[in-house]
Each structure stands twice: as C-alpha cells, then as structure tokens.
Amino acid sequence: MHVIGKISLCLSIATAVLALPPPEARAEDASCPAGALGVSRIIEVDTTGGPWFGEPHGDPNFLAPGEVVLTFDDGPSPNDTREVLAALAKECTKATFFMVGEMVAVHPEIVKEVAEAGHTIGIHSWTHPNMARLTLPEVTHEVEATFDIVQKNSPEPVAPFFRYPYLSSSKITEDYFKSRNIGQFAIDIDSSDWRVRSSAPVIARIMAGLKKRGRGIILMHDIHKWTADAVPTILQKLKAGGYKVVQLKAKTPVQLVADVAPPPPKPVVRQVARKGKHRRYYSHARKSALLYRRSSNLQ
C-alpha cells in the first residue's frame, strides 16, 4: 500500500509537470506586484515566408479569445514613448513598438530604453510613405535603412516585424517581405488616436473594438500625449475585463542588409489654403514634432 501511494504521488507530479506550458511560453515575473496585468504568455513568431498578422490576411485564430497584443507606431517620441513605457512597467506588461527611421535618427536613445524594458521592436519604414506607391528600390531603402539604424541603437536583437504605414501594401512589398522572411503586420483594433485630441475617445474605441471582436492586435501611436495619457486607463480596463496581454517575440532576429542608405528626403505636402496656393512641406519627423508641441500645450 505504501508503494502504491508513492507510485500515485509520482504519477500526480508527472501529470502536473506535463500540464505546464513550455518555459518560453510562460511570462512570469516575481518582481511584479500582485494584481498587475502582466503578460499571460509569449508567442515565438516564425516569420519564414513573410506571414501576415492582423486583419484581413492574418490567421483569425492566431490569438485565443480574450488575448490582446499591444502595439505602438510612429515613435520613438521623447515624452510620449517614455510615458507609455512607465505605464506598461507599472502593470508589468509588454508591447511591440514599430519605429520610424526618421524618428530614431532624432531620438536614438529611446530605442535603447524600449529594448532594455523588455519590449519587442519592429519597424514602420523610414519616412512613413504609402508603401503601395513605391518601386522595389524605394521599398528596399525604406525598410533596410530603418532596420539598420534601429538595430545599431538597440542592445537587443530587433524582430523582423514590419507594420505598413497607412496599412497599405502592394504585390511588390508583399513579395519583398516574403523573400526577406519579415513578418507583415496589419491590425485588428484601431484606436484611431490620430483623429482625436483627447484620451476618452481613444479608450472608448479600443474597448468597443474588443467587445466586438473579443481578441486582437491593438494599434496605438506613441507620438500623441492623449494616447500616452490613455494607456494607464486602457490597461486597467483590460485587467477589469479579464483580457490577457500576449507578447510577440521573433524566433530569429532580422538579418540586416549592408550598405543600404536611407531614402532621400521627400517632403510631405499639406494643403493649408483652400485653393492650394500656399503649401507647407513636412517630413514625418517634423510633423510628429509639431504634434508633440501641440499636445504639450494641452497639459
């Protein structure tokens, strides 16, 4: 009877061990306070063949019901990215930052801060163009120069993840990313934070999207003060709603292409006068700087 008891105990322990997820899938952090949102699991993403993530081309069952991936585009931005990082750290949770080359060139130190905080870093092009309008050489410069500058400033390997500006792709871009084994990212839930100038509609839109879909990749921008201000409340609402944050990490880091220069500056035209006679020309970094100054005035 004593032997049978020992055998039963051993079987129970073995069953419990087998029931645990693999170590790389668990995201436990003993330093996190009780009740923090945290990270429920880590997905190691294989980007071989340039797969899609997010609607409409990605696998709709990539995430389980109730799971979300937090993503931020267009940074880094000094105050706003740091405010986002602080909010994420308070809840011991992680996000993916899709960075713009022009912005990294101006604020390279923030790349290091994002990486050292344990977040995933992908890219979002150099100048934030509509990629569907670009030739293959232009695509190459936009992509490879950005991966290069981000990796030079990151102490951790950069993921082969690319988020399309304006969520706009073409056969040229899709074939290119497939050939380079770079994951192509769209979104499932759009905060539309670029349309507003306050936190409330950002929070409302995200939670409404989650209520409708039940899971998904959430798009925000870490160049807006109102978005940075919204993040703590968004995280609280995710926790209250029982949602689980998933962190994406690449199975293998991006393979850099040597000697690819950034694309030549291309001014972005913004019509000021109705008849279009007076125009101003802003790069993406310049526009972001202007947005930053405007949002700072709201403080």
Long-range contacts (C-beta under 8 A, 24 or more apart in sequence): 27-94, 27-247, 29-92, 31-92, 32-92, 33-92, 35-239, 36-90, 36-91, 36-92, 36-93, 37-91, 37-92, 37-93, 37-235, 37-238, 37-239, 37-245, 38-91, 38-92, 38-93, 38-245, 39-92, 39-93, 39-94, 39-245, 39-246, 39-247, 40-67, 40-244, 40-245, 40-246, 41-244, 41-246, 41-247, 42-246, 42-247, 42-248, 42-249, 43-246, 43-247, 43-248, 43-249, 44-249, 44-250, 44-251, 45-159, 45-161, 45-183, 45-248, 45-249, 45-250, 45-251, 46-251, 47-159, 47-160, 47-161, 47-181, 47-182, 47-183, 47-250, 47-251, 47-252, 48-181, 49-178, 49-181, 50-174, 50-177, 50-178, 50-179, 50-180, 50-181, 50-182, 50-183, 50-184, 51-183, 51-184, 52-183, 52-184, 52-185, 52-186, 53-183, 53-184, 53-185, 53-186, 53-217, 53-248, 54-185, 54-186, 54-187, 54-188, 54-216, 54-217, 55-186, 55-187, 55-188, 56-186, 57-184, 57-186, 58-186, 63-215, 63-216, 63-217, 63-246, 64-215, 65-214, 65-215, 66-214, 66-215, 66-242, 66-243, 66-244, 67-215, 67-243, 67-244, 67-245, 67-246, 68-189, 68-210, 68-215, 68-216, 68-217, 68-218, 68-238, 68-243, 68-244, 68-245, 68-246, 69-95, 69-96, 69-216, 69-217, 69-218, 69-245, 69-246, 69-247, 69-248, 70-94, 70-95, 70-96, 70-218, 70-220, 70-245, 71-95, 71-96, 71-97, 71-98, 71-163, 71-185, 71-187, 71-217, 71-218, 71-219, 71-220, 72-96, 72-97, 72-98, 72-220, 72-221, 72-222, 73-98, 73-100, 73-124, 73-163, 73-219, 73-220, 73-221, 73-222, 74-98, 74-100, 74-103, 74-124, 74-128, 74-221, 74-222, 74-223, 74-284, 74-288, 75-99, 75-100, 75-103, 75-107, 75-110, 75-221, 75-222, 75-223, 76-103, 76-104, 76-107, 76-110, 76-111, 76-114, 76-222, 77-103, 77-107, 77-110, 77-222, 77-223, 77-288, 77-292, 78-107, 78-110, 78-292, 79-225, 79-228, 79-292, 79-296, 80-222, 80-223, 80-224, 80-225, 80-227, 80-228, 80-292, 80-295, 81-107, 81-110, 81-113, 81-114, 81-222, 81-223, 81-228, 82-110, 82-113, 83-225, 83-228, 83-229, 83-231, 84-222, 84-227, 84-228, 84-231, 85-113, 85-114, 85-117, 85-119, 87-228, 87-231, 87-232, 87-235, 88-117, 88-119, 88-231, 88-235, 89-117, 90-232, 90-235, 91-235, 91-239, 93-235, 93-245, 94-118, 94-119, 94-120, 94-245, 94-247, 95-119, 95-120, 95-247, 96-120, 96-121, 96-122, 96-159, 96-161, 96-247, 96-248, 97-121, 97-122, 97-222, 98-122, 98-123, 98-124, 98-161, 98-162, 98-163, 98-185, 99-123, 99-124, 99-146, 99-150, 100-124, 100-125, 100-126, 100-127, 100-128, 100-146, 100-284, 100-285, 100-288, 101-125, 101-126, 101-127, 101-142, 101-145, 101-146, 101-149, 101-150, 101-262, 102-126, 102-127, 102-128, 102-283, 102-284, 102-285, 103-223, 103-284, 103-285, 103-288, 104-146, 104-149, 104-150, 104-153, 105-149, 105-262, 105-285, 106-285, 108-149, 108-152, 108-153, 109-153, 111-150, 111-153, 111-154, 112-153, 112-154, 112-155, 114-154, 115-154, 115-155, 115-156, 116-155, 116-156, 119-247, 120-159, 120-161, 120-247, 120-248, 120-249, 120-250, 121-150, 121-154, 121-156, 121-158, 121-159, 122-158, 122-159, 122-160, 122-161, 122-162, 122-163, 122-183, 122-185, 123-147, 123-150, 123-158, 123-161, 123-162, 123-163, 124-162, 124-163, 124-165, 125-162, 125-165, 126-262, 126-263, 127-263, 127-265, 127-266, 127-283, 127-284, 128-165, 128-284, 129-165, 129-266, 130-165, 130-166, 130-168, 131-164, 131-165, 131-166, 131-168, 131-169, 131-170, 131-173, 132-168, 132-169, 132-170, 132-173, 133-170, 134-170, 134-172, 134-173, 135-172, 136-172, 136-176, 138-263, 139-172, 139-173, 139-176, 140-176, 140-257, 140-260, 141-260, 141-261, 141-262, 141-263, 142-263, 143-176, 143-180, 143-182, 144-256, 144-257, 144-260, 145-260, 145-261, 145-262, 145-263, 146-262, 147-254, 147-256, 147-257, 148-256, 148-257, 148-260, 149-262, 151-254, 151-256, 157-250, 157-253, 157-254, 158-253, 158-254, 159-183, 159-248, 159-249, 159-250, 159-253, 159-254, 160-250, 160-252, 160-253, 160-254, 160-255, 161-185, 161-248, 161-250, 180-255, 181-255, 182-254, 183-250, 185-217, 186-217, 187-216, 187-217, 187-218, 187-219, 188-213, 188-215, 188-216, 188-217, 188-218, 189-213, 189-216, 189-217, 189-218, 189-219, 190-219, 191-218, 191-219, 191-220, 191-221, 191-227, 193-220, 193-221, 193-224, 193-226, 193-227, 193-230, 194-221, 194-224, 196-226, 197-226, 197-295, 197-298, 198-226, 199-226, 199-227, 199-229, 199-230, 199-233, 200-230, 202-226, 202-227, 202-230, 202-234, 203-230, 203-233, 203-234, 203-237, 206-234, 207-234, 207-237, 207-241, 210-238, 210-241, 210-243, 223-288, 223-291, 223-292, 224-291, 224-295, 225-292, 225-295, 225-296, 225-298, 225-299, 226-295, 226-298
